[in-house]
Amino acid sequence: QVQLVESGGGLVQPGGSLRLSCAASGFNFANQRMYWVRQAPGKGLEWVSSINTHGGTTDYADSVKGRFTISRDNAKNTLYLQMNSLKSDDTAVYYCARSRAGASRGQGTQVTVSS
């Protein structure tokens, strides 16, 4: 059974940082391209970042480029998202997913950026 469990969200002030983690199980994580997507209040799912199976190729939405870093540890079956210089517009529920559209995603972790 595929399982994705996100953690690391919380309340942070503008300009602050958070590191999200996603523990994966039930599938061959090392052979799966992985994604982070988010959903802001009242909006649809938005793709944030992608990483290939070996972690050597990453891609980012323009809105987070230069501030967020995606990475993975295949030995630990874990996906990460380091988020720096957070803005209020980054407030959302963040999901790790097995597709860019957000299919097969976890339960999400709430990130709130507010002073």
C-alpha positions in Angstrom: 0.0 0.0 0.0 1.4 3.3 -1.1 1.9 5.7 1.8 3.3 9.3 1.8 3.5 11.1 5.2 4.5 14.7 5.2 5.9 16.5 8.3 7.7 19.7 9.2 5.1 22.4 8.6 4.1 25.1 11.0 3.8 28.8 11.7 6.7 30.9 10.6 7.3 34.7 10.2 7.9 36.2 6.7 11.6 35.7 5.8 11.8 32.5 7.9 12.6 29.0 6.9 11.1 25.5 7.2 12.2 22.1 6.1 9.5 19.7 5.0 10.0 15.9 5.0 8.0 13.2 3.3 8.4 9.5 4.3 7.5 7.1 1.5 6.6 3.5 1.7 4.7 0.8 -0.3 6.5 1.4 -3.6 9.9 1.6 -5.1 10.8 5.1 -4.0 14.2 5.1 -5.6 12.7 4.5 -9.1 10.0 7.2 -8.7 10.2 10.8 -9.8 8.8 12.8 -7.0 7.0 16.1 -6.6 5.9 18.7 -4.1 2.6 20.4 -4.7 0.6 22.9 -2.6 -2.9 24.2 -2.1 -3.5 27.6 -0.8 -6.8 28.5 0.9 -9.5 28.7 -1.7 -7.3 27.7 -4.6 -6.5 24.6 -6.6 -3.4 22.4 -6.4 -0.2 24.1 -7.6 3.0 22.3 -8.6 6.0 23.5 -6.6 9.0 21.3 -7.4 10.1 18.1 -9.0 13.1 15.8 -8.6 14.3 12.9 -10.7 15.1 9.4 -9.3 18.7 10.1 -8.5 18.2 13.6 -7.3 20.5 15.1 -10.0 17.8 17.0 -11.8 15.4 19.4 -10.1 12.8 21.8 -11.3 10.9 24.6 -9.6 7.9 26.9 -10.1 8.9 30.4 -10.9 7.2 31.5 -7.6 9.7 29.5 -5.5 12.8 29.4 -7.6 15.9 30.5 -5.7 14.1 30.1 -2.3 13.1 26.5 -2.2 15.3 23.4 -2.6 14.1 19.9 -3.2 16.2 16.9 -2.3 15.8 13.2 -1.6 17.5 10.4 0.3 16.8 7.1 -1.4 18.4 5.1 1.4 15.8 6.5 3.8 12.9 6.7 1.3 12.5 10.3 2.2 11.8 13.5 0.2 12.6 16.9 1.4 11.8 20.5 0.7 13.9 23.2 2.2 12.0 26.5 2.1 13.8 29.8 2.8 12.8 33.4 2.6 9.2 32.5 3.1 6.4 34.9 2.1 2.8 35.1 3.0 1.9 33.8 -0.5 3.6 30.5 0.5 0.9 29.8 3.0 -0.7 26.5 1.9 -1.0 22.8 2.6 2.1 21.1 1.2 1.9 17.6 -0.3 4.5 15.3 -1.6 3.1 13.4 -4.6 4.0 10.8 -7.3 2.7 13.0 -10.1 3.0 16.7 -11.0 -0.8 17.0 -10.9 -0.8 15.8 -7.3 -2.1 12.3 -7.8 -1.2 9.8 -5.1 -0.2 12.4 -2.5 0.0 12.3 1.2 -2.3 14.0 3.8 -0.3 17.2 3.6 1.4 19.5 6.2 0.2 23.0 6.8 2.6 25.9 6.3 1.5 29.3 7.5 3.6 32.4 6.9 2.5 35.3 9.0 3.7 37.9 11.4 
